[in-house]
Amino acid sequence: MDKRRVVVTGLGTINPLGHNVEDFISNLNKGVSGCGLITRFDTSLFSTKFACEVKDFDQSCLDIDRKEARKLDRYCLFADCAASEAVKDSAIDLDKTDKARIGAVIGSGIGGIESLTNEIMGYCEGGKVPRFNPFLIPKMIPDMAAGHISIKYGLMGPNFATVSACASSSHAILVAYDTIKMDRADMMITGGAEAPITIPSVGGFNSLRAISTRNDDYMTASRPFDKTRDGFVLGEGAGILVLEEYEHAVSRGAKIYAEIVGSAATADAYHITAPHPEGLGAGMVMKLALNEAGLAPEDVDYINVHGTSTSLGDIAELKAIKNVFGESAYSPNISSTKSMTGHLLGAAGAIESIACIEAICNGIIPPTINFREEDPEIDYKLNLTLNNPQKRNVNVAMNNTFGFGGHNACIVFKKI
């Protein structure tokens, strides 16, 4: 069997920079910060009082009725909005397509944590008789975004979730890509969704000392590669891609954004929360993805790094890039869009994949904003795209995503 090629034919997102791809990319390329004070709950007892929330989410992007929407957690509503945009963008006529050959794989690191939190708090405040929402379990479990999208569109192909902390949606895209390559589907709706701006999430990450506590300057708190970085900033939202077998897309005259030419997954096998200090797993995943793509390091024009704004993570990833790319490490643009969106945990890889694809299409590298002070442990000869976007012809873009537990994923996109 000839190798089946996989292309991207639809994009959709809702995130702190916009309720659709157009607004997201516009604000991304302008270097807009999506950060603000938390409105989801009272933060008076918390060390961190800010996050990158989805602004003005009135559910107008949903194309399901309110009764159905009440059965879904916030993360699943985000997935529905992004999927609606992506499916519409793909211009697929589902009534004339074999739905048994279309699937949905949607990643989420923690699923419906808001619904679980609300129900437990309600129980603790409400007395001895447990009165839980009958939809608590389906609202809580992290596979429900994939299940909901499958049901909504009548898709009977492969359908499940990937859960690998902050690498969840990249692993979802990787699995969807492999599913099409192995001829188990012709199209896949894939990506990730997350709504982690909740009491236990913020409290837990505060206790772990993983998120920034820069309350006096929260708009610039996400500052990858800056000496004064003090942790990541929580974000929320969803990113969805429609992947399609190349000949299938061509036969229906689909718009093609880019081709996925390589992917890989590795493990650090080192620590539950800290990256390997030399970035060994991160380096291996980039090398394997390039090998599958049949590309050399010098072919890469843009790397959207994991770049969370943590003291250890930023350094380890840049070490990995230098180890893999050698002298070619100084050629590609490198940027962390988390400086603007915050860290969307399980949805990060999908959002950043959209950023990579749009860089290929538009020839604009989004910046790493909020940079002020050099860190002596970072090589600033690397083109970190600090504070300002850069114009560049992008033929190949790489997206890195890493998660607690040592999970690493890398996806390589190419202009077609």
C-alpha angles and dihedrals in degrees: 000000000000115000109270114227121221123212136179114244104164138036133189137166147163115191143134092291099049150339093243140027096262094055092041094054093042092055092039092056091046091055095242119173114228093198126119143143114297114260099174095083143353108286098184092114096043130093091221119052101173141064142156102270127180102257124228095356101182095160091242088133091064119101094194126089123261093252091060092042091058088062092060133077120234092259090055092049088054089052091051092052094048093044091051090055094044095049091047090047091053090057090216116164099218092188089064096042131084101252091193085070094053124077142173128227113175123175128214128171098207107002119199100003092144093058091047091048094049094049095049093046090048091051093049091050097040105062136252102316110088108228107175128174107263088228095052095108097048090043091051105045116092096226094065096090089060091043093048093050091048091051094043094056099029093242112169100180126098110327128181146103133262118217117190103134111248092357093058100107094041088054088048091055090045092052093045090050091051092046091058093042090054091052094245091123140007096212135022132190105212145158134088148277134204139174104180101148093114139121097263094042096052092039092048096047090046090055089048089050089228101125130064120263094193094132093155092060104020097151089069098032095112100072113154116196092013119125091230097054111133105180142311129296119235117242136180139205141078142271123199130186129190109219120195140179107258099237090045090054094046093048092060095040094246124177107250118208100182144322126253104226103168144013139168143179128207141161131236090213086200119096139350095241110006123077121235102275092232093042094239096158091042091051093048093051092052092048093049093048091051091048091053090048091050089233134133123225091253089062092067116098101176136023118193098202129206085242100162098172094250121139096239103030099057093050095046093051094050090049088053092051092050092048093050100037100037111186089352088069089086094058108065125069111247123197142162112219088187085083085075107025098036118225112311091190107208092014095050098093094052094048090048092046087059089051090053093048093048090049087057092048099041104030093230123123111211113230135244099238132199096044113153114142132037120240112219089219093061126079105226092189082083110093098246093168090233119202097331134065119243131213114233139151103249118199097158128029128182126204120202123196128174131182142197108275091048096279114160129186133176130185126189120207124193135194112251 
